[in-house]
Amino acid sequence: MNATSAVRRGGIEIIGAFESTYLPAHDRDITETTGHDISWKQDLQLLAAAGVKRLRYPVRWHRVEADEGKLDWSGTDRVLQYLHDHGFQPIIDLVHHTSYPRWLTGGFADPRFGSAYLRYAEALALRYPWIQEYTLFNEPFSTLFLCGHEAIWPPYQSGLSSFVEQILNVLPAVAEASKFYAELLPDARHVWVDSCENHTGSDPAGMAYARMANERRFLVIDAFLGRAYDPEGPMAAPLRAVGGERLLDLAPGRIDILGLDYYAHCQWNFGSGGGTAPTLRPLPLAEQIRDYWQRFQLPCILTETNIRGTTPDRATWFKYVLEQCELALSMGVPIEGMCWFPFIDSTDWDSLLFRCKGHIDPVGVYWLDRELTRRPSAMSDSYALAAGGSPAAALPAYPLAEPVATWLTGYLPQMAHWTWSSRPDTAPGSGLPNQETRMELRNVDEK
């Protein structure tokens, strides 16, 4: 289904996805720790059985070019040929978070990144000329923020200066790729994917920080599109202090669709004592999507969402996000799809990928048991209903269990009009590893 038909029928297309982030320190990726590298055909068949053929799908550069300059496409060929032969419509993801080859020892600060990335990107486009949609670099703002500003991911740099330097090292190559992809894949669309944020403050210091953060969230995409940051805004002086005016000199790239990744932790509230997420008074997601649409005037997709919880909790959050996408559509936003990410449970996000223990992260449409068997649930039922065309109003809402009930307290007023169903007697997939751990911008301890 193309974008215009999805919008014309008055509904939101449901899009699938599979997680693949590489952990360079451990030489493992989530495709491997979830067993998708072995069970990919079964997983794709489950997705098709749910009624979904359009999906975000990764190409694992770190495996394709495990040795510098030697591209091995054999594994990628098998999966992408299957997708092509069976009528899937993949949005090919070239780099997902830290999924670069291990020999790029400096990560996104490595001076070799640009030339290596362009070599890989060109080879991919030439090998798979049938691709219709692609994401050249997943979540450039949040990925480079965690790698270059917060020292959460390698190369573990911190501060605005290193953040800007990583942007300057990565964006020129991505912009160049966006231009030659327009020539190599003239009928395909570039889906830019990044976090969908909104921040508030509870006191003067917090409100000042929130104003800065609300400008900072657009820094990377503005630089990519050749848009100047506000010279009088709260980011102007800090950027000047670290040579950030160089961002204004970047050659702009090309975007066809704006992908927005939204989680409850995308809305922070700041005060003099620090920040907390999610805020107790979150902006409705529909209004947040509209804000991005009004700023960039690009058709949108909700490219990621999930909640860490039992399968009924996930089904309830799915209903909320789908309803908000429908509301955004009714506001005039050209939003063509919604992606729950990922289709099967992920792993090791309980430590923000600091450790590689194979800890199952309970976020998928299908949940994984200890043997990594894919299991259906209330969540997979709701997902299939929506994929079949049912609106959010027709999906069940289940009372939230802890810790999700506390985590989503601020969202309950936006759900007040719902009729709530009894939770299933059993809630498979309910084991929550490290229940106190939440997605916060901090390193976890090693206890």
C-alpha positions in Angstrom: 0.0 0.0 0.0 1.4 3.4 -0.9 1.2 6.5 1.1 -1.8 8.1 -0.7 -3.9 5.0 -0.5 -3.2 4.6 3.2 -4.4 8.1 3.8 -7.3 8.1 1.3 -9.0 5.1 3.0 -9.1 7.2 6.2 -7.1 4.8 8.3 -3.6 4.3 9.6 -1.5 1.5 8.0 0.2 -0.8 10.5 3.9 -1.3 9.9 6.1 -4.1 11.2 9.7 -3.9 12.4 12.6 -6.0 13.6 15.4 -4.8 16.0 19.0 -5.3 15.1 21.2 -2.9 17.1 24.9 -4.1 17.3 26.8 -3.9 20.5 30.4 -3.4 19.3 31.9 -4.1 22.7 30.4 -7.6 22.7 30.4 -8.3 18.9 26.7 -9.3 19.1 23.5 -7.8 17.8 19.9 -8.1 18.8 19.0 -10.0 15.7 21.3 -12.7 17.1 20.3 -12.6 20.8 16.6 -12.8 19.9 17.2 -15.6 17.4 15.8 -13.6 14.4 19.0 -14.4 12.5 17.9 -18.1 12.5 14.1 -17.7 12.7 13.7 -14.8 10.3 11.5 -16.7 7.9 9.1 -17.8 10.7 9.0 -14.2 12.0 8.2 -12.8 8.6 5.5 -15.4 8.2 4.0 -14.4 11.5 4.0 -10.8 10.4 2.3 -11.6 7.1 -0.3 -13.8 9.0 -1.1 -10.7 11.1 -1.9 -8.8 7.8 1.2 -6.7 7.7 3.5 -6.6 4.6 5.2 -3.1 5.0 8.0 -3.2 7.6 11.2 -1.5 8.8 13.9 -4.0 8.1 17.7 -3.7 8.9 20.7 -4.4 6.8 23.5 -5.3 9.2 26.5 -3.3 8.0 28.5 -4.7 10.8 28.1 -8.2 9.4 28.1 -7.3 5.7 31.5 -5.6 6.1 33.0 -7.4 9.1 36.4 -7.0 7.4 37.2 -3.6 6.1 36.6 -3.3 2.3 35.2 -6.8 2.0 31.4 -6.8 1.5 29.6 -10.2 2.1 26.0 -9.9 1.1 25.1 -13.6 1.2 23.0 -13.5 4.4 21.3 -10.2 3.4 20.6 -11.6 -0.1 18.6 -14.5 1.3 16.3 -12.3 3.5 15.8 -9.5 1.1 15.1 -11.8 -1.8 12.5 -13.5 0.3 10.9 -10.1 1.2 10.9 -9.2 -2.5 9.5 -12.5 -3.7 6.7 -12.6 -1.1 5.3 -9.2 -1.6 6.7 -7.4 1.4 7.4 -3.7 1.3 10.5 -3.1 3.4 11.8 0.2 4.6 15.5 -0.7 4.5 17.4 0.5 7.5 21.1 1.0 6.7 22.5 1.9 10.2 20.5 1.3 13.3 22.0 3.0 16.4 25.6 1.7 16.9 25.4 -0.8 14.0 28.6 0.1 12.3 31.5 -2.3 11.7 33.7 -3.1 14.7 36.8 -1.9 12.8 35.5 1.6 13.0 37.0 1.8 16.4 36.0 5.5 16.9 32.4 4.8 16.1 30.7 7.9 14.7 33.7 10.0 15.7 36.0 7.9 13.5 37.4 9.9 10.6 36.9 6.9 8.4 33.2 6.8 8.9 32.1 9.0 6.0 34.0 7.2 3.2 33.2 3.8 4.6 29.5 4.6 5.0 29.3 6.0 1.4 31.0 2.9 0.0 28.6 0.6 1.8 25.5 2.7 0.9 26.3 2.8 -2.8 26.9 -0.9 -2.9 23.6 -1.6 -1.2 21.6 0.6 -3.7 23.3 -1.0 -6.7 22.6 -4.5 -5.4 19.0 -4.0 -4.5 17.6 -1.6 -7.1 14.0 -2.7 -6.3 14.0 -1.0 -2.9 11.1 1.5 -2.6 11.8 3.0 0.9 14.9 3.3 3.0 16.3 4.9 6.2 19.9 6.0 5.7 20.7 6.5 9.3 18.2 5.7 12.1 17.6 8.3 14.8 20.6 10.6 14.1 19.7 13.0 16.9 19.2 10.5 19.7 21.9 8.1 18.5 24.6 10.8 18.3 23.3 12.4 21.5 23.8 9.1 23.4 27.2 8.5 21.7 28.5 12.0 21.8 26.7 14.0 24.4 25.8 11.6 27.2 28.5 9.0 26.9 26.0 6.2 27.1 27.1 4.4 23.9 30.6 4.2 22.3 32.7 6.1 21.7 31.5 7.4 25.1 32.0 11.1 24.6 30.2 13.8 26.5 29.3 17.4 26.2 28.0 19.7 23.4 31.4 20.0 21.7 31.8 16.3 21.0 28.1 16.0 20.0 28.6 18.7 17.4 31.8 17.1 16.2 30.0 13.8 15.7 27.1 15.5 13.8 29.7 17.1 11.5 31.4 13.7 11.0 28.2 11.9 10.1 25.7 14.2 8.4 27.8 15.1 5.3 28.0 11.4 4.3 24.3 10.9 5.0 23.4 14.0 3.0 25.5 12.9 0.1 23.9 9.4 0.1 20.5 11.0 0.1 21.4 12.7 -3.2 22.9 9.8 -5.0 20.1 7.5 -3.8 17.7 9.9 -5.7 19.6 9.0 -8.8 20.3 5.3 -8.2 16.7 4.7 -6.7 14.6 7.4 -8.4 11.3 5.8 -7.4 12.2 5.2 -3.8 11.7 7.4 -0.8 14.0 8.5 2.0 12.3 7.9 5.4 14.2 10.1 7.9 13.6 8.6 11.4 14.2 10.4 14.6 12.8 10.8 18.1 9.6 12.8 18.6 10.2 14.9 21.7 8.5 17.6 23.9 9.8 18.9 27.2 8.4 21.0 30.0 9.6 22.7 33.2 8.2 23.0 36.7 10.2 26.0 37.9 12.2 28.8 36.2 15.4 26.8 35.9 13.4 23.8 34.6 11.5 25.9 32.1 14.7 27.5 30.8 16.2 24.1 30.3 13.1 22.8 28.6 13.2 25.7 26.2 16.7 24.8 25.3 15.9 21.1 24.9 12.9 21.9 22.8 15.2 23.7 20.4 17.9 21.1 20.6 15.6 18.3 19.5 15.5 19.8 16.0 19.3 20.5 15.7 20.3 17.5 13.6 17.4 17.6 11.2 17.6 21.3 10.8 21.3 21.0 9.9 20.6 18.2 7.5 18.0 20.3 5.7 20.2 23.4 5.7 18.0 25.3 8.1 19.6 27.9 10.4 19.1 27.6 14.1 17.6 30.7 15.8 20.5 33.1 16.4 18.7 34.5 19.4 17.5 31.2 20.7 18.7 29.3 23.8 21.0 27.1 21.7 22.8 29.9 19.9 25.4 30.9 22.5 26.3 27.3 23.5 26.7 26.4 19.9 28.9 29.4 19.1 31.1 28.4 22.1 31.9 25.0 20.5 32.1 26.1 16.8 28.5 25.0 16.1 28.2 27.7 13.4 29.9 25.1 11.1 26.5 23.2 11.1 25.2 26.1 8.9 27.8 25.3 6.2 26.7 21.7 5.7 25.4 20.8 2.2 21.7 19.9 2.7 20.3 16.5 2.2 16.9 15.2 0.9 14.0 13.8 3.0 10.8 12.4 1.5 9.0 11.2 4.7 9.5 12.2 8.3 9.5 9.2 10.6 8.7 10.0 14.3 9.8 7.6 17.1 7.7 8.1 20.2 7.9 6.6 23.7 6.7 7.8 27.0 10.3 8.8 27.9 10.3 11.2 24.9 8.5 13.8 27.2 10.7 15.0 30.1 9.9 17.5 32.8 12.8 19.5 34.2 13.3 21.3 37.4 16.1 22.7 39.5 16.8 19.2 40.8 17.0 17.6 37.3 14.7 15.9 34.9 12.2 13.1 35.1 10.3 11.1 32.4 7.6 10.8 31.5 6.1 14.1 32.6 3.0 13.9 34.7 1.3 16.3 32.1 2.2 14.9 28.7 1.2 16.7 25.6 -1.1 14.5 23.6 0.8 12.7 21.0 -1.5 13.9 18.2 -0.5 17.5 19.0 3.1 16.6 19.2 3.0 15.0 15.7 1.2 18.1 14.4 4.0 20.3 15.8 6.6 18.4 13.8 4.4 18.4 10.7 3.9 22.2 10.9 7.6 22.7 11.3 8.8 20.5 8.5 5.8 20.1 6.1 6.7 16.5 5.3 4.4 13.5 5.3 4.8 11.6 8.5 4.9 8.0 9.8 5.0 7.0 13.4 8.0 4.8 13.0 8.5 3.5 16.5 6.6 3.0 19.7 6.4 0.4 22.5 6.0 0.1 26.2 7.9 -2.3 28.5 5.2 -4.2 30.2 2.9 -7.2 30.2 1.1 -8.0 26.9 -2.2 -6.4 28.0 -0.2 -3.2 28.9 1.3 -3.2 25.5 -2.1 -3.6 23.9 -3.4 -0.6 25.9 -0.5 1.6 24.8 -0.9 0.4 21.2 -4.6 1.5 21.4 -3.5 4.9 22.7 -0.8 5.5 20.1 -3.1 4.4 17.2 -5.9 6.6 18.5 -3.5 9.6 18.6 -2.3 8.9 15.1 -6.0 8.9 14.0 -6.5 12.2 15.7 -3.4 13.7 14.0 -4.8 12.5 10.7 -8.1 14.2 11.5 -6.2 17.4 12.2 -4.9 17.4 8.7 -1.5 15.8 9.3 -0.6 13.5 6.3 0.3 10.6 8.6 0.4 7.3 6.6 1.4 4.6 9.1 2.2 3.5 12.6 4.9 1.1 13.5 5.1 -0.9 16.7 8.8 -1.5 17.3 9.7 -4.4 17.4 7.5 -7.2 16.2 9.1 -9.7 18.6 10.6 -9.0 22.0 14.0 -7.3 22.1 16.9 -8.0 24.4 19.2 -6.1 26.7 17.6 -2.7 26.6 17.2 -3.0 30.4 20.8 -1.9 30.5 20.6 0.5 27.5 22.7 -2.1 25.7 25.6 -1.7 28.2 25.5 -5.4 28.9 24.9 -8.3 26.5 23.2 -10.9 28.6 20.3 -11.9 26.4 17.8 -10.4 28.9 14.5 -10.4 27.2 13.0 -7.0 27.0 9.1 -7.3 27.1 8.1 -4.9 24.3 7.1 -7.1 21.3 3.9 -7.9 19.5 4.9 -11.5 20.0 6.6 -12.3 23.3 9.6 -14.6 23.7 9.9 -17.3 26.3 13.1 -18.6 27.7 13.7 -20.8 24.7 13.0 -17.8 22.4 9.8 -19.4 21.2 7.5 -16.7 19.6 4.2 -16.6 21.6 0.9 -14.8 20.7 -1.0 -12.8 23.3 -3.6 -10.0 23.8 -1.1 -7.7 22.1 -0.8 -9.8 18.9 -4.6 -10.0 18.8 -4.9 -6.2 18.9 -2.2 -5.7 16.4 -3.9 -8.1 13.9 -7.2 -6.3 14.4 -5.7 -2.9 13.6 -3.8 -4.3 10.6 -7.1 -5.6 9.3 -8.5 -2.1 9.4 -10.1 -1.9 12.9 -9.9 1.7 14.3 -8.5 2.3 17.8 -12.0 2.6 19.2 -12.6 -1.1 18.4 -9.5 -2.3 20.2 -9.7 -3.3 23.9 -8.2 -1.3 26.7 -6.9 -3.2 29.8 -6.2 -1.7 33.2 -2.5 -1.2 33.5 -0.3 -3.3 35.8 2.7 -2.1 37.7 5.2 -0.7 36.9 3.5 0.6 33.8 0.5 1.9 35.8 2.7 4.4 37.6 4.9 5.0 34.6 1.9 6.2 32.5 -0.1 8.0 35.2 0.0 11.2 33.3 -1.6 9.7 30.3 -4.7 8.4 32.0 -6.7 11.7 31.5 -6.2 11.2 27.8 -7.7 7.7 28.1 -10.7 8.7 30.3 -13.3 8.2 27.5 -12.4 4.6 27.1 -14.4 1.6 28.2 -12.0 -0.8 30.0 -12.0 -4.5 29.6 -11.0 -7.0 32.2 -7.4 -8.1 32.0 -7.0 -11.7 30.7 -6.7 -14.3 33.5 -3.2 -15.0 32.4 -0.9 -12.3 31.0 1.8 -14.3 29.1 5.0 -12.4 28.6 4.5 -10.8 32.0 8.0 -11.4 33.4 9.7 -8.0 33.5 13.4 -8.2 34.0 14.8 -5.5 36.2 11.4 -3.9 36.7 12.8 -0.8 38.4 15.0 0.0 35.3 13.6 2.6 33.0 14.8 4.2 29.9 16.7 7.1 31.3 19.7 8.9 29.9 22.2 7.5 32.3 24.6 4.5 32.5 23.5 1.6 34.6 25.6 0.3 37.4 27.2 -3.1 37.3 25.7 -4.5 40.5 
